[in-house]
Amino acid sequence: MPEKILRIALTPGEPAGIGPDLCLQPGQIADNIEPVVIADPELLRERAARLQLPFHFRTFDASQAARANEPGELCIAPVALRTPAQAGVLDSRNARYVLDTLDIAIAGCQDGSFDAMVTGPVHKGIINDAGIPFTGHTEYLAAATGVRDVVMLLAIEDLRVALVTTHLPLRDVSAAITPEHLQRVIRVLHDGLKKGFGIARPHIKVCGLNPHAGEGGHLGHEENEVITPVLDSLRAEGMDLDGPVPADTVFNTENIAASDAILAMYHDQGLPVLKHRGFGRAVNITLGLPIIRTSVDHGTALDLAGSGKADAGSLQIALRHAVEMAQRA
C-alpha cells in the first residue's frame, strides 16, 4: 500500500518577518507531505520575487486528495492581509490577519483537512498593540481548542525541555505553581512523550524552583510544600520521575543522557540552556492539544526578512516532527 501523503498546514506568522521567506524554501518540501501555506498569495509572490525563487502557486482545495508538491510548487490557502506588508516593518493592522491564519489552520486540523500544523514566528507585542490580548501560540491554541491543560515542549537532538509555566512575569511564577497545576502538567508531559515520541516509560527530571532546589527549605518553600509531594504522589502511580533537582546541575551531560525530558518551572529556567545547545535546530511542540502542532524555535528576525539570509533549519525540523507525530497518531 502506498504511504499516505500527509497534509501539513503552515502559518508564516508575522508578515513583516522571516516566516514568509521560510515557507518558500524548496528544501523544506518532503516527498510524502503536502505543505499548505495559509497566507496572502501576493505576500508570498513578493517575497519569492525578492528572493529570486521561481515558484508556481496553486490554490488549496480541501475536497481534493493530498498530493506531494513538486519542487518549485507551493500550495496556498489564501488569506488576505489587512494592509500591504513591508519586510522588516511591523504594522498592527495585520495583527488580525496573523490570527486569521492560525484560526484556519486550527479548524482544518480539527475537521481533518490537515494532519498537523506548523507555525512560523509571531510578534506578540504588535498583536497586543492592536488591542488583542495575546500571550503566545501555546495559550491561543489551548483556548481555541477548548483545552485547559497544555504543555510547551522544546526539543533538539539530545534534549527535551518542558515548562510548568510559560509566558508569565517572573513575579507571578511561584503562585502559578500549585499542586493541581503541577500534577496536570506532568500528566500531559508524560502522556505526550508516550504518544508523540513513542517512549513506553518516560523518565522525567523535574527542576526545583529555587536555587539549590530550595536548600531543604532555607532558600524557598515551594519544593517542600508543592513539588516534592506531587512527585511522590505520581511516583506512587508508577511514573519514573526524579526531583526536585537543582536547575543549575540538571542540565549536565549525564542528566541529559539519562532523561527523556527535563521539566523546568519557568520559561527562562530551561529554554536558555536548550537554545544555547541547539538554536536554529530546535522544535517547539504543544502537548495536550487534540491536534498536532509544532513550531520554529526562533522569533520574527525582522532585520533578515526578504534578505535571503534566513535559515529554514528550524522550520524543516518542525515539519519533520509534525510528520512523525502524525504518523504515530
Contacts in CASP RR format, 6 or more apart in sequence:
PFRMAT RR
TARGET T0000
AUTHOR 0000-0000-0000
METHOD contacts of the structure
MODEL  1
MPEKILRIALTPGEPAGIGPDLCLQPGQIADNIEPVVIADPELLRERAAR
LQLPFHFRTFDASQAARANEPGELCIAPVALRTPAQAGVLDSRNARYVLD
TLDIAIAGCQDGSFDAMVTGPVHKGIINDAGIPFTGHTEYLAAATGVRDV
VMLLAIEDLRVALVTTHLPLRDVSAAITPEHLQRVIRVLHDGLKKGFGIA
RPHIKVCGLNPHAGEGGHLGHEENEVITPVLDSLRAEGMDLDGPVPADTV
FNTENIAASDAILAMYHDQGLPVLKHRGFGRAVNITLGLPIIRTSVDHGT
ALDLAGSGKADAGSLQIALRHAVEMAQRA
3 32 0 8 1.000
4 32 0 8 1.000
5 32 0 8 1.000
5 33 0 8 1.000
5 34 0 8 1.000
5 65 0 8 1.000
5 66 0 8 1.000
5 67 0 8 1.000
5 68 0 8 1.000
6 32 0 8 1.000
6 33 0 8 1.000
6 34 0 8 1.000
6 66 0 8 1.000
6 115 0 8 1.000
6 116 0 8 1.000
6 323 0 8 1.000
6 326 0 8 1.000
6 327 0 8 1.000
7 33 0 8 1.000
7 34 0 8 1.000
7 36 0 8 1.000
7 66 0 8 1.000
7 113 0 8 1.000
7 114 0 8 1.000
7 115 0 8 1.000
8 33 0 8 1.000
8 34 0 8 1.000
8 35 0 8 1.000
8 36 0 8 1.000
8 114 0 8 1.000
8 115 0 8 1.000
8 116 0 8 1.000
8 117 0 8 1.000
8 118 0 8 1.000
8 319 0 8 1.000
8 322 0 8 1.000
8 323 0 8 1.000
8 326 0 8 1.000
9 36 0 8 1.000
9 38 0 8 1.000
9 77 0 8 1.000
9 104 0 8 1.000
9 105 0 8 1.000
9 108 0 8 1.000
9 109 0 8 1.000
9 114 0 8 1.000
9 116 0 8 1.000
9 117 0 8 1.000
9 118 0 8 1.000
10 23 0 8 1.000
10 35 0 8 1.000
10 36 0 8 1.000
10 37 0 8 1.000
10 38 0 8 1.000
10 117 0 8 1.000
10 118 0 8 1.000
10 119 0 8 1.000
10 120 0 8 1.000
10 319 0 8 1.000
11 38 0 8 1.000
11 39 0 8 1.000
11 98 0 8 1.000
11 101 0 8 1.000
11 102 0 8 1.000
11 105 0 8 1.000
11 117 0 8 1.000
11 118 0 8 1.000
11 119 0 8 1.000
11 120 0 8 1.000
12 19 0 8 1.000
12 20 0 8 1.000
12 22 0 8 1.000
12 23 0 8 1.000
12 37 0 8 1.000
12 38 0 8 1.000
12 39 0 8 1.000
12 43 0 8 1.000
12 101 0 8 1.000
12 120 0 8 1.000
13 19 0 8 1.000
13 98 0 8 1.000
13 101 0 8 1.000
13 119 0 8 1.000
13 120 0 8 1.000
13 121 0 8 1.000
13 122 0 8 1.000
13 300 0 8 1.000
14 90 0 8 1.000
14 94 0 8 1.000
14 98 0 8 1.000
14 121 0 8 1.000
14 122 0 8 1.000
14 123 0 8 1.000
14 126 0 8 1.000
14 300 0 8 1.000
14 302 0 8 1.000
15 39 0 8 1.000
15 40 0 8 1.000
15 43 0 8 1.000
15 81 0 8 1.000
15 85 0 8 1.000
15 94 0 8 1.000
15 97 0 8 1.000
15 98 0 8 1.000
16 85 0 8 1.000
16 86 0 8 1.000
16 87 0 8 1.000
16 88 0 8 1.000
16 89 0 8 1.000
16 90 0 8 1.000
16 91 0 8 1.000
16 94 0 8 1.000
16 123 0 8 1.000
16 300 0 8 1.000
16 302 0 8 1.000
16 305 0 8 1.000
17 87 0 8 1.000
17 88 0 8 1.000
17 121 0 8 1.000
17 123 0 8 1.000
17 300 0 8 1.000
17 301 0 8 1.000
17 302 0 8 1.000
17 304 0 8 1.000
17 305 0 8 1.000
18 121 0 8 1.000
18 299 0 8 1.000
18 300 0 8 1.000
18 301 0 8 1.000
18 302 0 8 1.000
18 304 0 8 1.000
18 305 0 8 1.000
18 306 0 8 1.000
18 310 0 8 1.000
19 120 0 8 1.000
19 121 0 8 1.000
19 300 0 8 1.000
19 305 0 8 1.000
19 310 0 8 1.000
19 315 0 8 1.000
20 39 0 8 1.000
20 43 0 8 1.000
20 44 0 8 1.000
20 47 0 8 1.000
20 305 0 8 1.000
21 47 0 8 1.000
21 51 0 8 1.000
21 304 0 8 1.000
21 305 0 8 1.000
21 306 0 8 1.000
21 308 0 8 1.000
21 310 0 8 1.000
21 312 0 8 1.000
22 28 0 8 1.000
22 120 0 8 1.000
22 296 0 8 1.000
22 310 0 8 1.000
22 312 0 8 1.000
22 315 0 8 1.000
23 35 0 8 1.000
23 37 0 8 1.000
23 39 0 8 1.000
23 44 0 8 1.000
23 74 0 8 1.000
23 120 0 8 1.000
23 315 0 8 1.000
24 44 0 8 1.000
24 47 0 8 1.000
24 48 0 8 1.000
24 51 0 8 1.000
24 53 0 8 1.000
24 55 0 8 1.000
24 74 0 8 1.000
25 312 0 8 1.000
25 315 0 8 1.000
25 316 0 8 1.000
26 53 0 8 1.000
26 71 0 8 1.000
26 72 0 8 1.000
27 312 0 8 1.000
27 316 0 8 1.000
28 35 0 8 1.000
28 312 0 8 1.000
28 315 0 8 1.000
28 316 0 8 1.000
28 319 0 8 1.000
29 35 0 8 1.000
29 68 0 8 1.000
29 69 0 8 1.000
29 71 0 8 1.000
30 68 0 8 1.000
30 319 0 8 1.000
30 320 0 8 1.000
30 323 0 8 1.000
31 68 0 8 1.000
32 68 0 8 1.000
32 323 0 8 1.000
33 68 0 8 1.000
33 319 0 8 1.000
33 323 0 8 1.000
34 66 0 8 1.000
34 67 0 8 1.000
34 68 0 8 1.000
34 69 0 8 1.000
34 75 0 8 1.000
35 69 0 8 1.000
35 74 0 8 1.000
35 75 0 8 1.000
35 319 0 8 1.000
36 60 0 8 1.000
36 75 0 8 1.000
36 76 0 8 1.000
36 77 0 8 1.000
36 114 0 8 1.000
37 44 0 8 1.000
37 74 0 8 1.000
37 75 0 8 1.000
37 76 0 8 1.000
37 77 0 8 1.000
38 76 0 8 1.000
38 77 0 8 1.000
38 79 0 8 1.000
38 101 0 8 1.000
38 104 0 8 1.000
38 105 0 8 1.000
39 76 0 8 1.000
39 77 0 8 1.000
39 78 0 8 1.000
39 79 0 8 1.000
39 101 0 8 1.000
40 78 0 8 1.000
40 79 0 8 1.000
40 80 0 8 1.000
40 81 0 8 1.000
40 85 0 8 1.000
40 97 0 8 1.000
41 57 0 8 1.000
41 76 0 8 1.000
41 78 0 8 1.000
42 81 0 8 1.000
43 81 0 8 1.000
43 85 0 8 1.000
44 55 0 8 1.000
44 57 0 8 1.000
44 74 0 8 1.000
44 76 0 8 1.000
45 55 0 8 1.000
45 57 0 8 1.000
47 87 0 8 1.000
47 306 0 8 1.000
48 54 0 8 1.000
48 55 0 8 1.000
50 87 0 8 1.000
50 306 0 8 1.000
50 308 0 8 1.000
51 306 0 8 1.000
51 308 0 8 1.000
53 72 0 8 1.000
54 72 0 8 1.000
55 72 0 8 1.000
55 73 0 8 1.000
55 74 0 8 1.000
56 72 0 8 1.000
56 73 0 8 1.000
56 74 0 8 1.000
57 73 0 8 1.000
57 74 0 8 1.000
57 75 0 8 1.000
57 76 0 8 1.000
58 73 0 8 1.000
58 74 0 8 1.000
58 75 0 8 1.000
58 76 0 8 1.000
59 75 0 8 1.000
59 76 0 8 1.000
59 77 0 8 1.000
59 78 0 8 1.000
60 75 0 8 1.000
60 76 0 8 1.000
60 77 0 8 1.000
60 78 0 8 1.000
62 108 0 8 1.000
62 113 0 8 1.000
69 75 0 8 1.000
77 104 0 8 1.000
79 97 0 8 1.000
79 100 0 8 1.000
79 101 0 8 1.000
79 104 0 8 1.000
80 97 0 8 1.000
81 94 0 8 1.000
81 97 0 8 1.000
82 93 0 8 1.000
82 94 0 8 1.000
82 96 0 8 1.000
82 97 0 8 1.000
83 91 0 8 1.000
83 93 0 8 1.000
83 94 0 8 1.000
85 91 0 8 1.000
85 94 0 8 1.000
87 302 0 8 1.000
87 305 0 8 1.000
87 306 0 8 1.000
88 302 0 8 1.000
88 303 0 8 1.000
88 305 0 8 1.000
89 302 0 8 1.000
90 123 0 8 1.000
90 126 0 8 1.000
90 302 0 8 1.000
91 126 0 8 1.000
92 126 0 8 1.000
92 127 0 8 1.000
92 129 0 8 1.000
92 130 0 8 1.000
92 131 0 8 1.000
93 130 0 8 1.000
94 126 0 8 1.000
95 126 0 8 1.000
95 127 0 8 1.000
95 129 0 8 1.000
95 130 0 8 1.000
95 131 0 8 1.000
95 132 0 8 1.000
96 130 0 8 1.000
96 132 0 8 1.000
98 122 0 8 1.000
98 127 0 8 1.000
99 127 0 8 1.000
99 132 0 8 1.000
99 134 0 8 1.000
99 140 0 8 1.000
102 119 0 8 1.000
102 137 0 8 1.000
102 140 0 8 1.000
102 141 0 8 1.000
102 144 0 8 1.000
103 144 0 8 1.000
105 114 0 8 1.000
105 117 0 8 1.000
105 119 0 8 1.000
106 117 0 8 1.000
106 141 0 8 1.000
106 144 0 8 1.000
106 145 0 8 1.000
106 291 0 8 1.000
107 113 0 8 1.000
108 114 0 8 1.000
109 115 0 8 1.000
109 116 0 8 1.000
109 117 0 8 1.000
109 291 0 8 1.000
109 292 0 8 1.000
109 293 0 8 1.000
110 145 0 8 1.000
110 290 0 8 1.000
110 291 0 8 1.000
115 292 0 8 1.000
115 322 0 8 1.000
115 326 0 8 1.000
115 329 0 8 1.000
116 291 0 8 1.000
116 292 0 8 1.000
116 293 0 8 1.000
116 294 0 8 1.000
116 322 0 8 1.000
116 323 0 8 1.000
116 325 0 8 1.000
116 326 0 8 1.000
117 291 0 8 1.000
117 292 0 8 1.000
117 293 0 8 1.000
117 294 0 8 1.000
117 322 0 8 1.000
118 293 0 8 1.000
118 294 0 8 1.000
118 295 0 8 1.000
118 315 0 8 1.000
118 318 0 8 1.000
118 319 0 8 1.000
118 322 0 8 1.000
119 137 0 8 1.000
119 293 0 8 1.000
119 294 0 8 1.000
119 295 0 8 1.000
119 296 0 8 1.000
120 295 0 8 1.000
120 296 0 8 1.000
120 315 0 8 1.000
121 295 0 8 1.000
121 296 0 8 1.000
121 298 0 8 1.000
121 299 0 8 1.000
121 300 0 8 1.000
121 301 0 8 1.000
122 134 0 8 1.000
122 136 0 8 1.000
122 137 0 8 1.000
122 300 0 8 1.000
123 299 0 8 1.000
123 300 0 8 1.000
124 134 0 8 1.000
124 135 0 8 1.000
124 136 0 8 1.000
124 167 0 8 1.000
125 134 0 8 1.000
127 134 0 8 1.000
128 134 0 8 1.000
134 140 0 8 1.000
135 166 0 8 1.000
135 167 0 8 1.000
136 166 0 8 1.000
136 167 0 8 1.000
137 284 0 8 1.000
137 286 0 8 1.000
137 293 0 8 1.000
137 295 0 8 1.000
138 150 0 8 1.000
138 152 0 8 1.000
138 166 0 8 1.000
138 167 0 8 1.000
138 286 0 8 1.000
139 166 0 8 1.000
139 167 0 8 1.000
141 147 0 8 1.000
141 150 0 8 1.000
141 286 0 8 1.000
141 289 0 8 1.000
141 291 0 8 1.000
141 293 0 8 1.000
142 148 0 8 1.000
142 149 0 8 1.000
142 150 0 8 1.000
142 286 0 8 1.000
142 289 0 8 1.000
145 289 0 8 1.000
145 290 0 8 1.000
145 291 0 8 1.000
147 288 0 8 1.000
147 289 0 8 1.000
147 290 0 8 1.000
148 184 0 8 1.000
149 184 0 8 1.000
149 185 0 8 1.000
149 187 0 8 1.000
149 188 0 8 1.000
149 288 0 8 1.000
150 188 0 8 1.000
150 286 0 8 1.000
150 287 0 8 1.000
150 288 0 8 1.000
150 289 0 8 1.000
151 162 0 8 1.000
151 163 0 8 1.000
151 185 0 8 1.000
151 188 0 8 1.000
151 189 0 8 1.000
151 192 0 8 1.000
151 286 0 8 1.000
151 287 0 8 1.000
151 288 0 8 1.000
152 162 0 8 1.000
152 163 0 8 1.000
152 166 0 8 1.000
152 284 0 8 1.000
152 285 0 8 1.000
152 286 0 8 1.000
152 287 0 8 1.000
153 160 0 8 1.000
153 161 0 8 1.000
153 162 0 8 1.000
153 163 0 8 1.000
153 189 0 8 1.000
153 261 0 8 1.000
153 284 0 8 1.000
153 285 0 8 1.000
153 286 0 8 1.000
153 287 0 8 1.000
154 160 0 8 1.000
154 161 0 8 1.000
154 162 0 8 1.000
154 271 0 8 1.000
154 274 0 8 1.000
154 275 0 8 1.000
154 282 0 8 1.000
154 283 0 8 1.000
154 284 0 8 1.000
154 285 0 8 1.000
154 297 0 8 1.000
155 161 0 8 1.000
155 282 0 8 1.000
155 283 0 8 1.000
155 285 0 8 1.000
155 321 0 8 1.000
156 274 0 8 1.000
156 277 0 8 1.000
156 278 0 8 1.000
156 281 0 8 1.000
156 282 0 8 1.000
156 283 0 8 1.000
157 281 0 8 1.000
158 256 0 8 1.000
158 257 0 8 1.000
158 277 0 8 1.000
159 251 0 8 1.000
159 256 0 8 1.000
159 262 0 8 1.000
159 273 0 8 1.000
159 274 0 8 1.000
159 277 0 8 1.000
160 193 0 8 1.000
160 260 0 8 1.000
160 261 0 8 1.000
160 262 0 8 1.000
161 261 0 8 1.000
161 262 0 8 1.000
161 263 0 8 1.000
161 264 0 8 1.000
161 270 0 8 1.000
161 271 0 8 1.000
161 273 0 8 1.000
161 274 0 8 1.000
162 185 0 8 1.000
162 189 0 8 1.000
162 261 0 8 1.000
162 262 0 8 1.000
162 263 0 8 1.000
162 264 0 8 1.000
162 287 0 8 1.000
163 263 0 8 1.000
163 264 0 8 1.000
163 265 0 8 1.000
163 266 0 8 1.000
163 267 0 8 1.000
163 270 0 8 1.000
163 271 0 8 1.000
164 176 0 8 1.000
164 177 0 8 1.000
164 181 0 8 1.000
164 182 0 8 1.000
164 185 0 8 1.000
164 263 0 8 1.000
164 264 0 8 1.000
164 265 0 8 1.000
164 266 0 8 1.000
165 172 0 8 1.000
165 173 0 8 1.000
165 176 0 8 1.000
165 177 0 8 1.000
165 265 0 8 1.000
165 266 0 8 1.000
165 267 0 8 1.000
166 267 0 8 1.000
167 267 0 8 1.000
168 176 0 8 1.000
168 266 0 8 1.000
168 267 0 8 1.000
170 266 0 8 1.000
170 268 0 8 1.000
173 209 0 8 1.000
173 265 0 8 1.000
173 266 0 8 1.000
174 209 0 8 1.000
174 222 0 8 1.000
177 209 0 8 1.000
177 222 0 8 1.000
177 226 0 8 1.000
177 227 0 8 1.000
177 265 0 8 1.000
178 226 0 8 1.000
179 226 0 8 1.000
179 229 0 8 1.000
179 230 0 8 1.000
182 226 0 8 1.000
182 227 0 8 1.000
182 230 0 8 1.000
183 230 0 8 1.000
183 233 0 8 1.000
183 234 0 8 1.000
185 263 0 8 1.000
186 204 0 8 1.000
186 206 0 8 1.000
186 230 0 8 1.000
186 231 0 8 1.000
186 234 0 8 1.000
186 239 0 8 1.000
186 241 0 8 1.000
186 263 0 8 1.000
187 234 0 8 1.000
188 287 0 8 1.000
188 288 0 8 1.000
189 202 0 8 1.000
189 204 0 8 1.000
189 261 0 8 1.000
189 263 0 8 1.000
189 287 0 8 1.000
190 202 0 8 1.000
190 204 0 8 1.000
190 239 0 8 1.000
191 287 0 8 1.000
191 288 0 8 1.000
192 287 0 8 1.000
192 288 0 8 1.000
193 199 0 8 1.000
193 202 0 8 1.000
193 204 0 8 1.000
193 260 0 8 1.000
193 261 0 8 1.000
194 200 0 8 1.000
194 202 0 8 1.000
195 328 0 8 1.000
195 329 0 8 1.000
196 287 0 8 1.000
196 324 0 8 1.000
196 325 0 8 1.000
196 328 0 8 1.000
196 329 0 8 1.000
197 260 0 8 1.000
198 328 0 8 1.000
199 260 0 8 1.000
201 240 0 8 1.000
202 239 0 8 1.000
202 240 0 8 1.000
202 260 0 8 1.000
202 261 0 8 1.000
203 240 0 8 1.000
203 241 0 8 1.000
203 242 0 8 1.000
203 258 0 8 1.000
203 259 0 8 1.000
203 260 0 8 1.000
204 239 0 8 1.000
204 240 0 8 1.000
204 241 0 8 1.000
204 242 0 8 1.000
204 259 0 8 1.000
204 260 0 8 1.000
204 261 0 8 1.000
204 262 0 8 1.000
204 263 0 8 1.000
205 241 0 8 1.000
205 242 0 8 1.000
205 243 0 8 1.000
205 245 0 8 1.000
205 250 0 8 1.000
205 255 0 8 1.000
205 258 0 8 1.000
205 259 0 8 1.000
205 261 0 8 1.000
205 262 0 8 1.000
205 263 0 8 1.000
206 227 0 8 1.000
206 231 0 8 1.000
206 241 0 8 1.000
206 242 0 8 1.000
206 243 0 8 1.000
206 244 0 8 1.000
206 245 0 8 1.000
206 262 0 8 1.000
206 263 0 8 1.000
207 213 0 8 1.000
207 243 0 8 1.000
207 244 0 8 1.000
207 245 0 8 1.000
207 246 0 8 1.000
207 247 0 8 1.000
207 250 0 8 1.000
207 262 0 8 1.000
207 263 0 8 1.000
207 264 0 8 1.000
207 265 0 8 1.000
207 269 0 8 1.000
207 270 0 8 1.000
208 214 0 8 1.000
208 222 0 8 1.000
208 223 0 8 1.000
208 227 0 8 1.000
208 243 0 8 1.000
208 244 0 8 1.000
208 245 0 8 1.000
208 246 0 8 1.000
208 247 0 8 1.000
208 265 0 8 1.000
209 220 0 8 1.000
209 222 0 8 1.000
209 223 0 8 1.000
209 227 0 8 1.000
209 244 0 8 1.000
209 265 0 8 1.000
209 266 0 8 1.000
210 219 0 8 1.000
210 220 0 8 1.000
210 222 0 8 1.000
210 223 0 8 1.000
211 219 0 8 1.000
211 246 0 8 1.000
211 248 0 8 1.000
212 219 0 8 1.000
212 246 0 8 1.000
212 248 0 8 1.000
213 223 0 8 1.000
213 243 0 8 1.000
213 244 0 8 1.000
213 245 0 8 1.000
213 246 0 8 1.000
213 247 0 8 1.000
214 220 0 8 1.000
214 221 0 8 1.000
214 222 0 8 1.000
214 223 0 8 1.000
214 224 0 8 1.000
214 244 0 8 1.000
216 223 0 8 1.000
216 224 0 8 1.000
217 223 0 8 1.000
217 224 0 8 1.000
223 244 0 8 1.000
227 243 0 8 1.000
227 244 0 8 1.000
228 243 0 8 1.000
228 244 0 8 1.000
231 241 0 8 1.000
231 243 0 8 1.000
231 244 0 8 1.000
234 241 0 8 1.000
235 241 0 8 1.000
242 259 0 8 1.000
245 255 0 8 1.000
247 264 0 8 1.000
247 265 0 8 1.000
247 269 0 8 1.000
247 270 0 8 1.000
249 255 0 8 1.000
250 262 0 8 1.000
251 262 0 8 1.000
251 270 0 8 1.000
251 273 0 8 1.000
255 262 0 8 1.000
256 262 0 8 1.000
262 270 0 8 1.000
264 270 0 8 1.000
264 271 0 8 1.000
274 282 0 8 1.000
275 282 0 8 1.000
275 297 0 8 1.000
279 297 0 8 1.000
279 298 0 8 1.000
280 296 0 8 1.000
280 297 0 8 1.000
280 298 0 8 1.000
280 311 0 8 1.000
280 313 0 8 1.000
280 314 0 8 1.000
280 317 0 8 1.000
281 297 0 8 1.000
281 313 0 8 1.000
281 314 0 8 1.000
281 317 0 8 1.000
282 297 0 8 1.000
282 314 0 8 1.000
282 317 0 8 1.000
283 294 0 8 1.000
283 295 0 8 1.000
283 296 0 8 1.000
283 297 0 8 1.000
283 314 0 8 1.000
283 317 0 8 1.000
283 318 0 8 1.000
283 321 0 8 1.000
284 294 0 8 1.000
284 295 0 8 1.000
284 296 0 8 1.000
284 297 0 8 1.000
284 318 0 8 1.000
285 293 0 8 1.000
285 294 0 8 1.000
285 295 0 8 1.000
285 321 0 8 1.000
285 325 0 8 1.000
286 293 0 8 1.000
286 294 0 8 1.000
286 295 0 8 1.000
292 322 0 8 1.000
292 325 0 8 1.000
292 326 0 8 1.000
292 329 0 8 1.000
293 322 0 8 1.000
294 318 0 8 1.000
294 319 0 8 1.000
294 321 0 8 1.000
294 322 0 8 1.000
294 325 0 8 1.000
295 318 0 8 1.000
296 314 0 8 1.000
296 315 0 8 1.000
296 318 0 8 1.000
297 314 0 8 1.000
298 314 0 8 1.000
301 310 0 8 1.000
304 310 0 8 1.000
END
